[in-house]
């Protein structure tokens, strides 16, 4: 516990590049904070900072320690929350289309085996999600396979494919897009609404398709809700894309029309955890439920 306290002191000094600012943030005196840093340096036989009267800069040892310290503190916070609440918490990050199309059914299945496990699911850009995973503040991330392969730290991830099905277009009844050909060039000129963070996915596409999308200003609307995209498609001339399973279910209800996406794109979702994280039964079972 004492080491964690000292690491919190180190993290504040590193992040703020100031002993005075860190002391104010932590509610400590300048001398008490200096003593904490000295205690680490003497105990570990390293120098963490170069100090002058005006600047504080990290040494190579300090730069190496910082990400590990943040990771350890994040892990300790999760452990503490789990112990204090008396229940296990599974923290998940995913894209908005995954949240709306896959997560509810997975939670329903998961709860049958682990009814006392609390699940927190949120969406954020994939590069931020991976940082949260690296810092052990999240247990599992779910994104398009191409997106995951484009993130930093991919070599630190254990990845498992959980879904692979075609995208379908959705549009209002009587929309002219239904009469267009089966080539991507014939449909990208319409206004589209797309759910999610697709920069990395787009970068994985062939250059000629990237150019085609860019030339047509695709998509016109990018929302963080698949349901909102579908609602726009029902009430206007906007076109959207969803996984085939979801599309067929919506079309069967009769409120919207649709068909295969001419781009031939697949909704290929993968689950990722850290390679060096322990095999957590709840995480493994949640992935199974997907």
Secondary structure as GFF3:
##gff-version 3
##sequence-region A 1 290
A	DSSP	alpha_helix	2	16	.	.	.	ID=ss1
A	DSSP	alpha_helix	19	26	.	.	.	ID=ss2
A	DSSP	alpha_helix	30	44	.	.	.	ID=ss3
A	DSSP	beta_strand	49	51	.	.	.	ID=ss4
A	DSSP	beta_strand	56	58	.	.	.	ID=ss5
A	DSSP	alpha_helix	60	85	.	.	.	ID=ss6
A	DSSP	beta_strand	89	94	.	.	.	ID=ss7
A	DSSP	alpha_helix	96	98	.	.	.	ID=ss8
A	DSSP	pi_helix	99	103	.	.	.	ID=ss9
A	DSSP	alpha_helix	104	113	.	.	.	ID=ss10
A	DSSP	beta_strand	118	122	.	.	.	ID=ss11
A	DSSP	alpha_helix	126	134	.	.	.	ID=ss12
A	DSSP	beta_strand	140	144	.	.	.	ID=ss13
A	DSSP	alpha_helix	145	149	.	.	.	ID=ss14
A	DSSP	three_ten_helix	154	156	.	.	.	ID=ss15
A	DSSP	beta_strand	157	171	.	.	.	ID=ss16
A	DSSP	three_ten_helix	176	179	.	.	.	ID=ss17
A	DSSP	three_ten_helix	184	186	.	.	.	ID=ss18
A	DSSP	beta_strand	192	195	.	.	.	ID=ss19
A	DSSP	alpha_helix	199	203	.	.	.	ID=ss20
A	DSSP	alpha_helix	207	215	.	.	.	ID=ss21
A	DSSP	beta_strand	221	223	.	.	.	ID=ss22
A	DSSP	alpha_helix	226	235	.	.	.	ID=ss23
A	DSSP	beta_strand	239	243	.	.	.	ID=ss24
A	DSSP	alpha_helix	244	253	.	.	.	ID=ss25
A	DSSP	beta_strand	257	260	.	.	.	ID=ss26
A	DSSP	beta_strand	266	274	.	.	.	ID=ss27
A	DSSP	alpha_helix	281	289	.	.	.	ID=ss28
###
